[in-house]
Structures are given as structure tokens and as C-alpha cells.
Amino acid sequence: MKIDFLVVGKTAQSGFARGITEYEERVKHYIPFEMSVIPDLKNTKNLTAEQQKEREGEQILKSLCDGDWMVLLDERGKEYTSLQFAGYIEKKMQTIPRRLVFVAGGPYGFSPKVYAAAQEKISLSKMTFSHQMIRLLFIEQLYRAFTILNHEPYHHV
């Protein structure tokens, strides 16, 4: 299995970008991992939030392959503790044959078509974070999950 992390728009803030790069390299020690960026839309001043979500959604769906298991990072998704998320990853590693694709949407979220195509939704918190910050939070939790599964000292109970 491979894990892909699909995000809409580049990570603009350098502090987040450095953290993401560091944890991306750490995750790659455990599993094939790739972070893919869907380019920012052009001329968004002329688009409504719904139009932006639709266009971003088209790009998200084009990025998927047959057999992918898509999980949206969404405020209405299921919440996990870090230990529960590690168990979730372990189970997916045993049941997903190809790619497990986590998706962080743009600032307005996802289009109805993306919601319809997703197999699951996960929430990282009941709090709202910027779509830039969610990237770092997610990839750190992914790394933490692998350290838990490998009984490494990064996570302390």
C-alpha cells in the first residue's frame, strides 16, 4: 500500500512548509508516501465559493486512480485519538491494496461530487484550523501513528 496526501494549493507559509517537509521525510521511512499539490485556481476573485469548490473538486477527482480509497480531512468526519488513528492506519495497511489517499481541500472545503466519491471523512479536531495548518497537523499525526505501530518512543502515553 502507498499513502498519498493530496492538498489544494501550495503551502504558502515557510514555517509550515519546513515542518511538512521534515515529517514527510520521516513518514517515508515507514511506507511509500507522496504529497501531491493541486495548483491554486486562477482568477478566484470572479468565482463564488461554490464555483471554487467545484473546480477544485474536478481536479481532486482527476487525481484519483481506480482502486484508490479516498479519505477527506473534514470537520464533520470521525475523530480519533492518536492511538486510535494508529490502529486505523494499521487496519488500512491490511485491507487497502493500492493507494490510501487523504485529501485536504481548499479554504472553502469540498464540492458535493468529492463528498460523494469519498469513502470516509476524518476530523483532526472540533476546532477550525487553516487549510495550511491542517497539512502539518495531519502529516505529524501520520508519523506519530507509525511510531506507535513500531513501538518507538516518539509517542508517550
C-alpha positions in Angstrom: 0.0 0.0 0.0 1.0 3.6 -0.6 -0.3 6.7 1.2 -0.9 9.8 -0.8 -1.7 13.2 0.7 -3.5 15.4 -1.8 -3.7 19.1 -1.0 -5.3 22.0 -2.8 -2.8 24.9 -3.3 0.8 25.2 -2.3 1.9 25.7 1.3 2.5 29.4 1.4 3.9 29.8 4.9 7.5 28.8 5.1 7.3 27.6 8.7 4.6 25.2 7.8 6.4 24.1 4.6 9.6 23.3 6.6 7.6 21.2 9.1 5.7 19.4 6.4 9.0 18.5 4.6 10.5 17.2 7.8 7.6 15.0 8.7 7.2 13.9 5.0 10.7 12.5 5.1 10.1 10.8 8.5 6.9 9.1 7.2 8.8 7.8 4.1 10.9 5.7 6.5 7.8 3.6 7.2 5.8 3.5 4.0 5.7 4.7 0.4 4.4 8.3 0.8 3.8 11.2 -1.5 2.3 14.6 -1.0 0.7 15.9 -4.2 -0.4 19.5 -4.7 -3.3 20.6 -6.9 -2.4 24.1 -8.2 -4.2 27.1 -6.9 -7.1 28.3 -9.1 -6.5 31.4 -11.1 -8.8 34.5 -11.0 -10.7 33.4 -8.0 -12.0 37.0 -7.4 -14.5 36.3 -10.1 -15.6 32.9 -8.6 -18.1 32.2 -5.8 -17.0 29.8 -3.1 -19.2 27.1 -4.6 -17.6 27.6 -8.0 -14.2 27.3 -6.4 -15.1 24.1 -4.7 -16.5 22.7 -7.9 -13.3 23.5 -9.9 -11.0 22.2 -7.1 -13.3 19.1 -6.9 -12.8 18.4 -10.5 -9.0 18.4 -10.0 -9.2 16.3 -6.9 -11.3 13.6 -8.8 -8.9 13.7 -11.8 -6.0 12.9 -9.4 -7.6 9.6 -8.3 -6.9 6.2 -9.8 -9.1 3.1 -9.9 -8.9 1.3 -6.6 -7.9 4.3 -4.5 -9.5 4.7 -1.1 -10.2 8.4 -0.6 -10.4 9.9 2.9 -11.3 13.6 3.3 -9.9 15.6 6.1 -13.2 17.3 7.1 -14.7 18.9 10.2 -17.7 16.6 10.0 -15.5 13.5 9.9 -14.8 10.8 12.5 -12.4 11.9 15.3 -9.7 9.6 16.6 -7.1 9.8 19.4 -3.6 9.3 18.2 -3.7 5.7 19.3 -7.0 5.0 17.6 -5.6 6.6 14.4 -2.6 4.3 14.5 -5.0 1.4 14.7 -6.9 2.8 11.8 -3.7 3.1 9.7 -2.7 -0.5 10.7 -6.1 -1.8 9.5 -6.0 0.1 6.2 -2.5 -1.3 5.6 -4.0 -4.8 5.8 -7.1 -4.0 3.7 -6.2 -1.4 1.1 -4.3 -2.9 -1.8 -3.3 0.2 -3.7 -3.4 3.8 -2.5 -4.8 5.3 0.6 -5.4 8.9 -0.4 -6.0 11.6 2.3 -7.3 14.9 0.9 -7.1 18.3 2.4 -9.3 20.7 0.5 -9.0 24.4 -0.2 -10.3 27.2 2.1 -14.0 26.5 1.3 -13.9 22.8 1.7 -15.1 20.2 -0.8 -17.7 20.0 -3.6 -20.7 17.7 -3.3 -19.1 15.5 -6.0 -16.0 15.0 -3.9 -18.1 14.2 -0.8 -20.0 11.6 -2.9 -16.8 10.0 -4.2 -15.1 9.7 -0.8 -15.1 6.5 1.2 -14.5 8.2 4.6 -14.1 11.5 6.4 -11.7 12.1 9.3 -11.7 15.2 11.5 -8.5 16.2 13.2 -10.2 18.4 15.7 -13.5 20.1 16.6 -11.6 23.3 16.3 -11.2 25.0 12.9 -7.7 25.4 11.5 -6.4 27.0 8.3 -6.1 24.6 5.4 -2.4 25.3 5.5 -2.1 24.3 9.2 -4.1 21.1 8.7 -1.4 19.8 6.4 1.3 19.9 9.1 -1.1 18.6 11.8 -2.1 15.6 9.6 1.4 14.6 8.5 2.7 14.8 12.1 -0.2 12.5 13.2 0.6 10.1 10.4 4.2 10.0 11.5 3.1 9.6 15.1 0.8 6.7 14.0 3.8 4.8 12.5 5.9 5.4 15.6 3.1 4.0 17.7 2.8 0.9 15.5 6.5 0.4 15.7 6.7 0.8 19.4 9.1 3.8 19.1 9.4 6.4 21.9 8.1 9.4 19.9 4.6 9.0 21.4 4.3 8.8 25.1 1.1 7.6 26.7 
